[in-house]
Structure formats: structure tokens, C-alpha cells
């Protein structure tokens, strides 16, 4: 969007989906969004929308942020999303999140409180089914989340263009992605 028509050619060289001349109004923006070359189409059955690029964040399908009472509860979910549906034992989870701490009874109790807080957040969001739990392990149900990282792996053009070399920036264990 610009106030100068001479930049229209540059926008086309950049393969922009559209171009809006100022003054901008709601109708012009809506028209351009309706005509995107690579529109982002949300998954129909997704219980959550997950953003991994930049900072990790979780939203309900209507765009409201999921509230986690504990920041580590959100991090547990981030780690499970990162594993892309692969099962993770509770001990592996503890090793990833608390790498320098001994795996003792105190840590096991703390880890369980964190997992309970995560599940509470999903219950309140109506999204409990995104976590698959079995004896001593858990995983994310990839079919029930709409995730930019998963779309990127599928070479979805919108997700590939959204990636700006930042992945779950707030978590040290995600640095090596």
C-alpha cells in the first residue's frame, strides 16, 4: 500500500498479491484479501491454531489466545508440537525442559502440575483432544491443530513466506531447528 503510483511496478516485480493506493479504506483492503494468490485456508476440524514462527502462541479457531496459568505449561505444548505427533515419555519431556535438574520425586511432582495446567487450559478452550495421553507418554494430535510449522513442512506457500528465520524464539531447545 502506498500513495505513489510509481511503486506499482516494483510491487509487481516483488510478486505482490495486490496493490492499494492511498487513501486506504476497509473495502479496498477486503477486496485485496479476497484476491490473495496464496490464501491461508484454515483446517476445518482444527481445535487450535498454533503459531511457531517468531514466538510460540496458541489460539482458539476464533482467534482468542489460549490462556496458560503456567508458562511451562505452554512450553510443554510447544515441545509436543515441535515433535510433530511423535510420542514423548514424561522423562524425555523433563529432560528437554529441565535439562540441568536431577530427575527426582520433586521434579516429577512439578512436571505433573505443569501437565495438569496445560490440560486445564485446553479444557477451558474446548480442545482437550489435541493431546493424546497413554501410559507414561503423550503426543499432540496433529490432525486437530492448524500449525504454521506443519504447513511449512508441507510447502504451503503462505507458511513458507511467513517464515522469517525465527522458530519458537522464546525456547532455548528450539534454537537448533
C-alpha positions as CSV (number, residue, x, y, z in Angstrom):
1,X,0.0,0.0,0.0
2,X,1.3,3.4,-0.9
3,X,0.4,6.9,-2.0
4,X,2.7,6.8,-5.1
5,X,1.6,5.1,-8.3
6,X,5.2,4.8,-9.5
7,X,5.8,2.0,-7.0
8,X,3.1,-0.2,-8.6
9,X,5.7,-1.7,-11.0
10,X,8.0,-2.5,-8.1
11,X,5.2,-4.3,-6.2
12,X,4.6,-6.4,-9.3
13,X,8.3,-7.3,-9.6
14,X,8.1,-8.5,-5.9
15,X,5.1,-10.7,-7.0
16,X,2.8,-9.0,-4.5
17,X,-0.7,-10.4,-4.4
18,X,-2.2,-6.9,-4.7
19,X,-1.6,-3.2,-4.6
20,X,-3.6,-0.5,-2.8
21,X,-3.3,3.2,-3.5
22,X,-4.0,5.6,-0.6
23,X,-6.4,6.6,0.7
24,X,-7.0,3.2,2.1
25,X,-10.4,2.1,3.3
26,X,-12.0,-1.1,4.6
27,X,-13.5,-2.1,1.2
28,X,-10.1,-1.8,-0.6
29,X,-8.4,-4.0,2.0
30,X,-11.2,-6.5,2.0
31,X,-11.1,-6.7,-1.9
32,X,-7.4,-7.4,-1.8
33,X,-7.6,-10.0,0.9
34,X,-10.3,-11.8,-1.1
35,X,-8.0,-12.0,-4.1
36,X,-4.8,-13.3,-2.4
37,X,-2.7,-15.5,-4.6
38,X,-1.8,-17.8,-1.7
39,X,-4.7,-17.5,0.7
40,X,-4.4,-19.1,4.1
41,X,-7.3,-21.6,4.4
42,X,-7.8,-22.8,8.0
43,X,-8.2,-26.5,8.7
44,X,-11.9,-27.3,9.1
45,X,-11.6,-29.6,12.1
46,X,-8.8,-27.7,13.9
47,X,-9.5,-27.2,17.6
48,X,-6.5,-24.8,17.9
49,X,-4.4,-22.6,15.7
50,X,-0.7,-22.8,16.6
51,X,2.0,-20.2,15.7
52,X,5.6,-21.5,15.8
53,X,7.3,-18.8,13.7
54,X,8.5,-16.0,15.8
55,X,7.3,-16.5,19.4
56,X,5.2,-19.6,20.0
57,X,1.5,-18.9,20.6
58,X,-1.8,-20.8,20.7
59,X,-5.2,-19.5,19.7
60,X,-8.8,-20.9,19.5
61,X,-10.3,-21.1,16.0
62,X,-12.0,-17.7,16.5
63,X,-8.6,-16.1,17.2
64,X,-8.7,-15.8,21.0
65,X,-5.4,-16.6,22.8
66,X,-5.4,-19.7,24.9
67,X,-4.5,-18.8,28.5
68,X,-2.0,-20.9,30.3
69,X,-1.7,-20.3,34.0
70,X,1.9,-21.5,33.9
71,X,4.4,-20.5,31.2
72,X,5.9,-24.0,31.4
73,X,2.5,-25.5,30.5
74,X,2.7,-23.6,27.3
75,X,6.3,-24.7,26.8
76,X,5.3,-28.4,27.3
77,X,2.7,-28.0,24.5
78,X,5.3,-26.2,22.3
79,X,7.7,-29.1,22.8
80,X,4.9,-31.6,21.8
81,X,4.1,-29.6,18.7
82,X,7.8,-29.5,17.8
83,X,7.8,-33.3,17.9
84,X,5.1,-33.3,15.3
85,X,2.9,-36.0,16.7
86,X,5.8,-38.2,17.9
87,X,5.2,-39.7,21.3
88,X,7.3,-38.4,24.2
89,X,7.8,-40.1,27.6
90,X,7.4,-38.0,30.7
91,X,11.0,-38.5,31.4
92,X,12.1,-37.3,28.0
93,X,9.8,-34.2,28.5
94,X,11.5,-33.5,31.8
95,X,15.0,-33.9,30.2
96,X,14.1,-31.4,27.5
97,X,12.6,-28.8,29.8
98,X,14.7,-29.2,32.9
99,X,18.0,-30.4,31.4
100,X,20.2,-29.4,34.3
101,X,18.0,-30.6,37.1
102,X,18.1,-34.1,38.6
103,X,15.1,-36.3,37.7
104,X,13.8,-36.8,41.2
105,X,10.5,-37.0,43.0
106,X,10.3,-33.3,43.5
107,X,10.7,-32.7,39.7
108,X,8.2,-35.4,38.9
109,X,5.6,-33.6,41.0
110,X,6.4,-30.3,39.4
111,X,6.2,-31.8,35.9
112,X,2.8,-33.3,36.7
113,X,1.5,-29.9,37.9
114,X,2.7,-28.3,34.7
115,X,0.9,-31.0,32.6
116,X,-2.3,-30.6,34.6
117,X,-2.1,-26.8,34.0
118,X,-1.7,-27.4,30.3
119,X,-4.7,-29.8,30.2
120,X,-6.8,-27.3,32.2
121,X,-6.1,-24.6,29.6
122,X,-7.2,-27.0,26.8
123,X,-10.3,-28.0,28.7
124,X,-11.3,-24.3,29.1
125,X,-10.7,-23.8,25.3
126,X,-12.7,-26.9,24.4
127,X,-9.6,-28.5,23.0
128,X,-8.6,-31.4,25.3
129,X,-8.5,-33.8,22.4
130,X,-5.4,-32.1,20.9
131,X,-3.3,-34.1,23.4
132,X,-3.1,-37.9,23.2
133,X,-2.1,-39.4,26.5
134,X,-1.2,-43.0,27.2
135,X,0.8,-44.8,29.9
136,X,3.8,-42.6,30.7
137,X,3.8,-40.8,27.3
138,X,1.9,-38.1,25.4
139,X,1.8,-36.6,22.0
140,X,-0.1,-33.9,20.0
141,X,-2.9,-34.9,17.7
142,X,-1.6,-33.2,14.6
143,X,-4.9,-33.5,12.8
144,X,-6.6,-31.3,15.3
145,X,-4.3,-28.2,15.1
146,X,-3.7,-25.7,12.4
147,X,0.1,-25.0,12.7
148,X,2.3,-22.8,10.6
149,X,5.3,-25.1,11.1
150,X,3.3,-28.1,9.8
151,X,2.1,-26.1,6.8
152,X,5.7,-25.1,6.2
153,X,6.8,-28.7,6.1
154,X,4.0,-29.3,3.5
155,X,5.5,-26.4,1.5
156,X,2.3,-24.3,1.8
157,X,3.3,-21.1,0.1
158,X,1.7,-18.9,2.8
159,X,3.6,-20.6,5.6
160,X,6.9,-20.6,3.6
161,X,6.6,-16.9,3.0
162,X,5.7,-16.3,6.7
163,X,8.9,-17.9,8.0
164,X,11.4,-15.2,8.9
165,X,14.2,-17.4,10.4
166,X,12.6,-17.4,13.8
167,X,11.1,-20.5,15.3
168,X,9.7,-20.6,18.8
169,X,12.1,-17.8,19.8
170,X,11.4,-18.0,23.5
171,X,12.5,-21.6,23.9
172,X,16.3,-22.5,24.0
173,X,15.7,-26.1,23.0
174,X,14.2,-24.8,19.7
175,X,17.3,-23.0,18.7
176,X,18.7,-25.8,16.6
177,X,15.6,-26.1,14.3
